[in-house]
Amino acid sequence: MLAKVLSSAVLGIDAYRVEVEVDISSGLPSFATVGLPEASVKESRERVKSAITNSGYRFPDDRITVNLAPADIKKEGTGFDLPIALGILAATGVVPQEMVSRYLVLGELSLDGRVKPVRGSLPMALSARQAGYLAIIVPHSNGREASVIGDIDVLPVKTLSQVVGFLRGQTAIAPEKADIHAMFNRENAFDVDYAEVCGQEHAKRALEIAAAGGHNLIMVGPPGSGKTMLAKRLPTILPPITFEEAVETTKVFSVVGMLTDGQALVTHRPFRSPHHTISDAGLIGGGHIPRPGEVSLAHNGVLFLDELPEFKKHVLEVLRQPLEDMQVTISRASSALTYPASFMLVAAMNPCPCGYLGDPKHECRCTYPQIHRYRSRISGPLLDRIDIHVEVPAVPYKDLLEEAQAEPSADIRQRVTSARQIQSARFARTRIFCNAQMASRHIRTFCRIDEEARRLLESAIDKLGLSARAFNRVLKIARTIADLAGAAGIGVAHVSEAIQYRSLDRGSRRSA
């Protein structure tokens, strides 16, 4: 007796189809699972046996062989429990094979027959739709998440007996429907706003430019100057996330299992702020069983690194590749997985170990060697990949007492969105989406400057010792400033302001 059930598994953040073959033959009672199963898959035999028995069905006392094809890819997770159980019931004639073959099935089984949620149901639903299936059977808790994908019916189930009754035509299961418009309208509210930030207009301007062009940014200032407060409010001025971006981001969160109960879609740009004790695998991704890191969880959003010099140097250095390629590749002996990592890097640091270098209110007691060692924890090549350097001084007392409300995030966001629309039209025939992603050929085409601006930039390069990469960064920032102003060309005022945002280059010469 042979039965086949289609299921799915995740490789990276994308799903692939797995054919669960169940063969029951005469012989001594045994249960063998083949097809490179990991420990969690091997343990499914105990869960499946108990679930079938406690649901009121007979578990066969024969030789059972389960094959997970393709057999050359390691299988992990608990999502094969329900497909294996249905395969056994189909092989013994409890449910018709013809009905089982119509659906892609996934779900973990409890010992009493309840169907528990699994990770990665969103990419699995995408895989089912691409395979031409009209419906997918998922755990009830994963119903909303999988229903985000249109053109396929999502059937949420709670128990094994419910699935058996449905496949035998005894009960009906209503497909889960997702209201995408309502999700975006309900979940886009923010609890913070730039109107709450006193003073720091220069820093707000730098963050507006960073948001408008997708530029990486680092803030330097004493403790308590508001660096973290400013960074946490950056998502409130970023352009609204599109549906395609939301699906990409949700796939990462789904695979990691970080979607909250009932959350179907990530409808706001993520903001990730890992602690400085994080490992390189935690930041980039990896581990014994590879999983996405913080850079992938920040995909289409913001990665904030507070107290940047406190991070281990080798951890910071692994950021260089995703900052350039916007993706991370985790290589193992048997396979290589690629995770998306298109994010804005926002960092914050003190100017010196004590934090009060240049502060008129506090005396700095750090020696020059101490300051040099502190700043040298951040390599020149990494700093060159950060477009905007902005100084955030302590807030004057009079600004704290100011009763007039600062400009709200909604107004800034409107300007940022307008600038992004200009960039979308500019790069319509390319594979880039914002000024920060421009390569050298795009800079030569879209960042032309007049002779006066050229002389100013040449003088700044001689005095500041900017690298070739930093030179391109200045032109990108100037292009974004011009877009915010609605200017077609880059003027000397735009270049002049852009040069101000390379403050960490002053007085030192670095090469990439």
C-alpha positions, 0 to 999 in steps of 0.5 A: 500500500503506497500513498503520496502527500505533497508538503513543503520545506524552507531552504533559506527564505524560499520554500521548495516542494517535498513529496511525502511517500508512505509505504506500508508493507507486511513484516515486523512493526517498524517505522523508518523515515528516509530522505535526510531527515533531521532529529525533529523529523525523525521524532515525528513517528512518535507524534504521528502514532499518538495523534492517529491513535488519540484521534480514534483511528487505527495505527497499522502494526506493519512495516512503515517506510516514509520517504521525503523527496528530494532525498538529497536535501536535509529536511528539518522542522516539524511541518511534516507531521500532518502530511505523514499522518495523512499518508498513513491514513491514505495508505490504509484507506481511511482517506481517499488518495485522490482527495489528498493529492489535491492539496499541499499540506503542512502542520505539526501534530500534538499527541492528542491530534491538534494541529500546531503552527509551523514556521515558513507558511508564507513562502510555502503558500507561494511555493504551492501557488507556483506549483499550480495548486488551488488550495493549501491545508495549514494550521489554524494559527498560520491561516492569516499569514498564508492567506496573504498570498492570493490566487490560492485557497488557504484552509486552516485546520485545528485537528487531525480529525477535522482534516480527515472529515474534510477529505472524506467529504463529511465536513467543510472548511471555509478558506481564510481571507486576508484584507490587505488594505485593512492590515496596512491601514491598521498597523501603520500607526507609530507610537513615536514622532519627531515632534517630541524631539527638542532641538537637534535640527541639524541632526534631523536634517541629516536623518531626513536626507538619509531617509530620502536617499536610503543612505547609511548614517552615523551619529557622533555625540556625548551621552544624553544628546538624543542619538538613540531617540533620533534613530528610533524615530527614523522609521516614522519618516521612511516611505511607506512599505509596498506590498512586495516589500512587505511580503519579502520582509514577512518571509524572513520573519516567518522563517525565523518564527518572529511573527506575533500571534495573528500577524499576517504581514509585516506592514511597517519597515522593521527597526532592529537594534541588536546589543553590542555583545552580538556574535557575527553569526547573530548579526549576519546569519548562520549557525549549525542550522543556518538562519537569518541574522539581524541584517536580514531581519532589517531587510527593507528597514533600519539596522541601528547599532548603538555604541558602535565602537563597543561591537567586536571588530570582526563583527563589524567587518562582516557588515562590509559585504552586505552593505555592498551586495544587499544580500548575505550568502551563508556557505556550508560544505553541502549547500549555500544559502542566500538571505536578503539584506537591503537595509539602512545602517544607522550607527551611534557613537561617543566622540571619545571613551568618556564621551565628552570630547568637545563638550563645553559643559564637561571636561574630557580627560581622555588622552590622544592615544585613548581617543585614537584607539577608541575610534580605530575600532571602526575601520576606514573601509567600514566608515567609507561605506557610511554615507553621512556622518553627523555630529549630535551635540548636547541639547541646550537648556533653552531648547528643552524649555521650548514650548513650540512643537517641532515639525512632526514626522508626517510632514518630513515623511511627505518630503521624503516620499516625494524625493523617493518618487523622483528617484523611482522615475529616474531609475525606472529602467534600472535595478536600483531604487534609491540614490544610495544604490547608485554605482559609478556609472549611475553617478557619472550619468545622474550626478553631474555638477557645474564648474563652481561645484567641482572646484569646491569638491576638489578643495574639500578632497584635498583638505579632508583626504577623502577616498574615492568611495567617499568622493562618490558618497558626497555626490550621492548625498548632493543628489539626494539634497537636490531631490529634496529641494526639487532641483533638476541639477546639483548646485554648489549649495547642495555639494556644500551641504553634502561635504558637511556630512563627512565629519569623521574624515576631517583631519585624517586620511583613510583608504579603502 
